[in-house]
Amino acid sequence: MGMSLYLIDAIGPFFLDYERRNINWSKIPFENLEKAGSFDQEKFERIVPLFRQFVTKARQLGFNAVTLDDLAHLVQDSSYKKSLQEKISQYRAAYRKLFTIARESGLAVFITSDVMFFSESLYEELGENVGRCTSFLRTACDQTFEDFPEISGVIFRIGEADGVDVHTDFPSRLVLKTAKGTRRFLESLLPVFERKDKKLIFRTWSVGINPVGDLNWNRDTFAEVFDGLHSPSLIISMKYGESDFFRFLPLNKLFFYSKHQKIIEFQARREYEGFGEYPSFVGWEYQSYVMQLKTARNVVGCSVWCQTGGWSHFRKLTFLPGSSIWNELNTFVTINIFRKNWSAEQAIEAFYNERFSSGEWRQLVELLRLSDEAIRELIYIDDFSNRKMFFRRLRVPPVLWVYWDTIIVNHLMRKLLRVYVEDAEQVVAQGRLALLKIRKMRALADAIGIEENGILFQLATFQLLCAAREYYLLPFSQRRTEKLKRLKTAYEHQFPEGYEVELDFRPFSVSSKILGRMLSVLLRDKRGYRFLDRIFTIRMLRFLYPLVRWWEKKWLPPLVRQRAMGLESIFK
C-alpha cells in the first residue's frame, strides 16, 4: 500500500468570529468573509495569520496537501453582474495569497467543487442540463489551471449539495443523477486534467439521492461509472464505510475493487460524537482499517477532515485558538497510523510525550479506551447499530437518536428501538455501567493534567443518554419522563452551550409490532435491491412524499427540515 497524498481540510480559519449559532461545517461560510454583500478585506487580513498557523502545523504533522473551498469563487463568467465579477476578482486575489502561503509551507493545494454550483445567471444559462454544466466546468477548470498553476487539482462532490440553510452567491444542486451521466462528466473533464498534469479527485460519497446515489456502496453503479476509465489524473475518494463517519461500519469493500487510484476519507472532528467537546478517540478503529487496506490495490493516500462536517453550535477550531485537544489527538494519530504505519498506542505515546509532563502515557491510553467504550455503549445501541440496513439507495446510519448536536427523545424513537432491541434490561444495564467508565476518566485526566471540563460535559451528556435509553426501552412510566425533564433542565443550566435535547412524549399511535412490519417492507438487510425495492421503494415511494411531509412535520424534530438537504432529498 504505497501512499503519497495526505490531505487535510483547511477551512477552520474562515470561521473566525462567525456569529451564526448553528453552523454548517460542510463548507467555508463565505458570508463570513463578506460585509453588506462585498468582500471584507479587513476580515480576510485577520484570517491570513490563522491560515498560516494552520498550514504550518499541518506540514509539521506530515500532511502534504490542503483542501480549500471552492472553485466557484475562482471562476469568472461574462454572465455575472458587475458587482459579482468585482467580488470574484477580490476572492481570486485573496486566494492567490493563501496559495502562496500553503506552497511556501510545503503543501499542495486542492480546490473543492460541487457539481453543480450556480449563480442566478448561470442557472438561467445552464439549468440542470448535464452536458451544459459539464462543458462549463471543463472550461472553468482549464482556465483556473492557467490562472493558478499552483493548484494541484480539484475535488468534486456529486452526491451531496448545499444544505437548505446555505445562502450564498453560488448555492449548489445535484446535477449528475445517473451513472452514465457521471461517466460522461469524467470522460469530458479528465483530458483537461491530464493535459495540465493535475489531479481530479472524485468523491463517491452520496446521501442516496437519484439513481447514482448508491455509488459509494453499490458495485454495479461503481462499475458503470469507472470500469475501463483509466487515467493517471483520476483519484477516487471514498469514506471508510458505506455510510457517514460513524462507528460500527465495516471497511467499504469497494477499496478492493478495481485498479483505480484511491484515497480513504477519515474524520478527526467527529460530527456525530461531540465535535471534539469530549474525547472520541478513533485510533483503534482506523488502525484496523489500515491493516485491512494492506491487501487493497492502489490506495495512494488519505484525506483527514479535522474541521469539516455536520451542523452544530459547537465552535472549536482545530489547531487554532480555542482548539480541541481531542480533535488534535485524532488528527495526529490518524496521519501517523497512515504515514508511518504506527499502532494507535505508538501514536498516543508520541502525542503524550509532546504535550504532557505529569502522569504517564499508559494512563492516556486507558482514558481513551474508556471513552471509546462509553461512546460505543451509550451513543450507539448494539442491537440496532450492528445491523446492516438499507432504505432505498442509502445505508441506514448506526445511530438515529443522537444527531449532530441534538439528542432526540420521543415516542416514535421509543417505538422504533423496541422493534430491534431484544434484551432491554441488558442494554439499559450496559448504559449505566458506561457512566462508571466516564467517572474513572476524571481521575485519569487529573493525573495527566488534562482540563476536566470536557470529561464533566461528557458525563452530564451521557447521563441524559442513559435516561433516554431507559425511556426508550423500559416500560413506560411518568417517573421516567419526569426524570428526563429534570435532567434536561439541570443540564441546560450547567451547559447552556451543550447538546440540544428534544423531548416529546406525545403518544405515537402505531404499535411497535405494526411499525416492525412496516420497516420490514421499507428496509432490507442486503445491499442488493429486492423486487419490492425496484417496484415500490425506489420507484413509487417518491410519489408518496407529500404524505410523508405531513408526518415529518408532526413527528420529527426541526433539525430534519432545517439542516442538510432535508428528508425530501432521500425520496428522489
N, C-alpha and C positions, 0 to 999 in steps of 0.2 A: 504494500500500500504506500506508494510514493506520493507524498503531499508537497504542494508548492504554494498554494494560495490560502492565506489565513486572513479572513475578512472580519472586521468589527464595525458596527454601526457607530456613526459619529454625530448623531442628532442631538445628544444631550445639551450641548451649549446653547442651542437655539430655543430652549425653554426658559432662558433667563428672564426672570420677572414676569412670567406668564401668569396672568391674573385669573384665567378661567378656572372654576373649581374642578369640574370633571373633565379631565384631559384625555384627548385621543392621542395615545402614544405611538400610533402606527406610522406617523409621518411628521416631518418638520411642520410646526404650526406657523405657516407663512404669515398669517395675520399678526403674529407676534413680532414680525420684522417690519411691520408697516404702521404708519400713523396717518389717519384720515385718508386711507387709500393709496398713500405714497410710500415708497421705500424709506425706512427710517435709518438714515446713515449713522446717527448717533448711537442707536441701539446696536447696530451691526459692529461698530467700533468697540463696544463693550463685550461683544461676543467673541471677537478675534482672540484676545488673550486666553479665554477659556478653551477655544478650539485648539490653540497652540499647546496648552497644558494637556489637553486630552490626547492629541496625536503623539506628543512626546511620550506619554505614559503607555499608549498602545504599542509604540515601537519598542519600548523597554520590555514589555511583556512578551514580545515575539510575534506580534501581528505584522503583516507586510502590506496590508491594504485596508482602506476605509471605504465605507459606503456613505453617500450623501444624497438627499432628496433635492430636486428631481429634474429630469430632462426638460419638463415643461417650462421651467424658469430660466432655461438657457437658450431657448429656441425663439427666434423672431419670425413673424409672419406678416405679410403685407395686409392681411385681413384685419389685424388687430387695430383697435383705436389708438390714436396717437399717444394718449396717456398711458396705455398698457405697453406700447412699444418703448416709451421712455422708462417705465418701471423695469421692463425686462433688461434694458441696457444697464441699469443700475445693478440689477441682480447679477448680470454677467461680469461686471467689474468686480463685484464683491466676491463671487465665486472664484474668479481668477486669483484673487489674493489668497483665498483658502487653499486652492490647489497648490499654489507655490509653497505655502506653509507645510502642507502634507508631504509634498515631494522633498522638501528640504529636510524633513524628519525621516525620510527613507520609506515613505508609504505611497503605494499606488492608490489611485482614486477611481472608484466605480460610482456611476450615477444611476439612480433608480428611475424607473418609469412604469406607470400603469399603462395598460392597453385597453382603453384609450383615455387620455386627458383631453378636455375640451374647454375652450373659451366659448362665449356666446357665438362669435363669428365662425369659429372652427366647426361648431356643431351645425350651424346653418350650411356651411360649405361641405362638410364630410358626412354629417349624420352618423349613423352607426353602420355604415357600409364598410365591410371588412376590407375590400380592395382599396377604397379611397383612403381609409385610415392607415393601411399598411404602406401605401405609397407615400403618404405624408411622413410617416415615421422613418421610412427608408431615407428620404431626403433630409429629414431633420437630423438623423444620426450622422449621415455623410457630412453635412455642414458643421455639425458640432465637433466632429473629429478634426475638421480643417481648422476651426477657430480655436479649439482647445486640445492640441495634440497631447497634452499631459494627461488627459483622461484615458484610462486603460480599458474601459468597456462600460457597457450598460447592463443593468439587472432589470429584467422585465417581469412584472407581476400581471398575470392574466386571469387569475381565479378569484380575486377579491378586489373590490373597488373602494373608493372613499365611503366612509360611513355617512349615515343620514345627518350627522351633526357637523359635517365639514362644509364650511363656507369659504370659498377661495376663488381666485380668478380662473382656476383650472380644475374644477371637480372632474373626477374620473367615473367612467361607466364601463361595464364589461362588454366588449365588442366581439372577442373571439369566443364563439359559442359552440363550435363543433371541432372535432379532431382534424377534419380535412382543412377547415379554415385556419386552424392553428399551424398545421404543417405548411400551408402555403405562405403564411406570415413568416415563418422561419426561413423557408426557401428563398423568399424575396429579400430578407434583411441580411442573411449570412454573407452573401458576396461583398456587401459593403464592409462588414467587419473583417473579412479575410483580406480584402484589398488594403485596408488601413492597419492591418495587424492588431486588431482589437478583439476583446472577448465579449461574446454575447452570453450572458448568464441568464438562463431561463428557469424561472421558479415554477415548479409543478403544483405548489400549494393552491388549494381551492377550497371554498366553503360549500361546494356541491351544487353550484348553480350552472344550469344549461348542460347540454349533453357532454361537453368536455369537462364538466365539473368533477368527474371521478378520476381525473388524470393522476392525482397523487397516490392512488392505490390500485387502479384497475389496469392490469397488464395489457388487456386488449386495446384500451384507449392509448396507453403509453406506446404500444407498438405502432398504432395507426399514426401517431404524431412523429415518432422518432426512428422507427426501423428504416435502415438504409440511408438515413440522413446523417452523413458523417462530415464533420468539418473541424479543423484544428481550432476554430474560433468558438465552437459551441461547448458550453459547460451547462449541465443540468443540475439545478439546485433543489434539494428535497429536504423537508423536515424529517427528523429521525423516525417519526411514527406516521401512521395513516390518519391521524387527527392532529389537533393543535399541540402546543407544548404542555402535555400532561404526562403524569406517570402512568404506570400500568399499560404501557403500549409496547408491543414487540417492535424490533427494528424493521423498518419498511423493506420488504422483500425485493422491491424494485432496484435497490442498490446492487443486487446480484444479477440483474437482468440487463443485457446489452453492454457493449464495449464503450459507450459514450463516456467522456469525462464527466465526473460528478463531484459535487461538494455536498456536505451534510450540514444542515442548519441546527443550531442549538440556541437555547435561551438561558442567559445567566440571570437576568432580572425576571423572575418567574411571575408572569402576569396572573396566573391562577392560584398562586401560593404566596401572596403577600407583597409582591412588588419590591422585595428587599427590606421590608419593615421588620422582619424577623428571619432567623436562619432557615433557609430552604435549600439544603445542600444537594447538588446534582452529581457530585464526583463519582460515586459508585455506579450510578445508572449510566453515566456517559462512558465510564471505563468499560462497562460491559458492552456497550455499542461498539467501541473502538476495537475490542477484542474480536467481535464478530465480523467487523469490516476487513479484517486482515485477509479474508478469502475473497473479498469483493474486487472487481476489476476497475481500474482507472478512477479510483477515488483520489482526487487531486487536492483536497483541502477541506476546510470547514468555514462556516460563517457563524459568528457568535453575536447574538443580539444581546447587548449589555444594557440597552435602554428601550429598545423598540418593542411595541406590542401591548395591546389591551387598552381599556378605558378605566381610569381611576382618578381619584383626587390625591393619591399618594404621590409625593413630589420629589423623591430623592434622585439626584443626577449623578450617575456613576462616574467616579474618578474626578469629580468636581466638588466644590464646597458643598457640604451637607450630604456627601455621598453615603452609600450604604456599605458597610464592611462586608455584608453577606453577598451583595452583588459583585463586589470587587474580588472576594474569595472565589466565587463561582467562575468568574472570568479568568482569573489566574489559573485555577485548577483545570478548566476546560482546555485552554491553549497548551498547557504543559502536558496534559494527557495525550493530546494530538501531536504536538510538535516534537516532544521529547520522549514520548511513549512511557511517561511516568505512570505509576499507580496513583490512585486517589490519595493514599496515605503519604506517598512521597511528596505530592504536591501540597498537601496540608502541612507537612513538616516544614517545607521550604517557605510557605506563606507565614507560618507561625514564627519562624526564625527572623523574618523580615520585620514583623510587626510587634512582637511581644518579648518582654524580658522577665515576666513572672510566670509562675506555674510551669507546665511543661507540655510539649506538643501533643502527647497522647491524651491529655485532658480535652484539647480542642477536638481531636478525633471522636472522643466519647460524646462530647456535646453535640457534634454534628450527627452522629449516629442516632442519638436520642431524638433529635429534632426530625430527622428523616423518618424514623419510625412513627413519631407522633403525627406527622403530616399524612403518612400512609394510613394511619389508624383513625384519624378524626376528620380530615378533609375528605378522604376517599372512604368508600364502603366496599369491602372486598366483593360481596355477593353481586354488586352492581358493576364496580369498576373493572373486575376481571372478565366481564362478559364482552364478547365481540358482537356488536350490534350495528346494523346499518339501517338508515332511513333514507330511501331514495338513493342519491349519489353520495351521501355523507356518512362517514363513520361516526356513530354517536359518541360524544365525549365521555370519559370515565367518571366525570363529576358534573352534576347539573345544579346542585343546591348551593354551591359556592361559586359565584361567577364574577370574575374581576374583583371589585371591592364591595360586593354585595352578598349577604347571606340570605337565602330565600327560605322562609319558614311559612308554609301554607298547607291547606288541607289537600290540595292537588298533589304536592310533593309527597305528603304522607301516604296518599293512596298509591302513588307511583312506586315508591320504595318498598311498600308492603307487598307489591307484586313479585319483587325479586329477592328480598331478604328471607332466608329460610329459618334462621335461628336468631330471632330478635334479641333475646336476653343475652346471648353471647356477643352480639355486635355492640350492644349498649355497654356491656362489661368491658369490652375491648377499648371503647372510647374513654371510659372512666380511668382505666389503667394508663392510657396515653397521657392524661393530665399529670400523673405522678412523674412521668418522664420529663415533662417540661419543668416541674419543680426541681428535679435533680439538675437540670441545666443551669438554674440560677446559681447554685453553688459552684459549678464548674466555671461559669462566666466570671464569677467573683475571683476565683483562684487565678484565672488567666489575666484578668484586668480588662475584661470586656464590659462596656456600659450595659447595665441590665435592663434599660428601658425597653429594648426590643423583645427581651425574654418576657418581661411583665406584660407587654402588649400581646404577645403570642398566647400567654397563659389566659388572659382575660378573653381573648377572641375564641380560644379553643374551649373555654368553659361554656360559652354560648353555643358552640358547635355540639358539645356534649349534651347540653339541654335540648337542643334541636333534635338530636338523634333520639333522645328519649321520647320526644313528642312524635317524631316520625313513626317509631317502631313499637312502642309500648301501648297498652290500652289507653284510650283517650280519657283524660281527666281534667277538670277545671284547675286542679292544683298545678298541673304541668304548664298550662297556658299562663297562669298567673306567675309561675316561676320565670318563664321566658320574658314576660313583661317587666318583672323586677330586674332581671339580669340586663335586659336591654337598657333600661333607664340608668342603672349604675354604670354600665359600660359607656354609654354616651356621655355621662358626666365625667368619667375618668379619662376617656379617649375621644374627645369630640371630633377628632380627625381620623377616627378608626373606620372599620367597616360599616357600611350601611346595613341595617338589619330590617328586612321586610317581613313583618308579622301580619298574617292574615288568616284568621281562624274560621272564616265562613265555611260552612259545610259544602263539600263538593259532592254533588248528588250521585255520581256514578260510583258504584261499588268497586273495590279492588278486583273482584272476580271478573266483572264485566270489562273493566279497564284492561286487565290482563289479556282478555280475549281480543280486544281492540288492538292492543300493542302487538299481539302475535300476528295480526294481519298486516300492520303497518311496518313492523320491524322484522329483519331477518338476521340470522346468526352466521351467514356465509357472505363472502364478498360477491359471489356471482348473483345475478338477478334471477328471481323466480319468475315464472309465467305471470303470477299475480302482480309482480312489480312492473313488468313490461306493459301490462294492460291497464292496471289500476293505479298503483302507487306513483309510477313515473308519468303516465300519460293523462289519466283522468283526474287525479287528485289536485292537480294545479288549478283546475277549473272550479274546485270547491273551496278555494281560499277565501272568498267572501264570507263563507260560513265560519271559517277558522278565524277571520279577522274579528268577528263579534266575540268569539270565545277567548281570543287573545286579550282583547281589551278588558274582559270581565275577570280573567283568572291569572294572567301573567303580570309580573311587576313591570313598571315603566321602562326599565333598562332594556327590555326586549325590543321596545319600539324606538327608543331614543338613542341607542348606541349601535355600532357596527352597521350592517346593511339591513337590519330588520328581519323579522321572522318571514316576511313575504318572500325574501330572496331565495330561501331554500325550496320553495314550491315552483320555481321557474324551470 
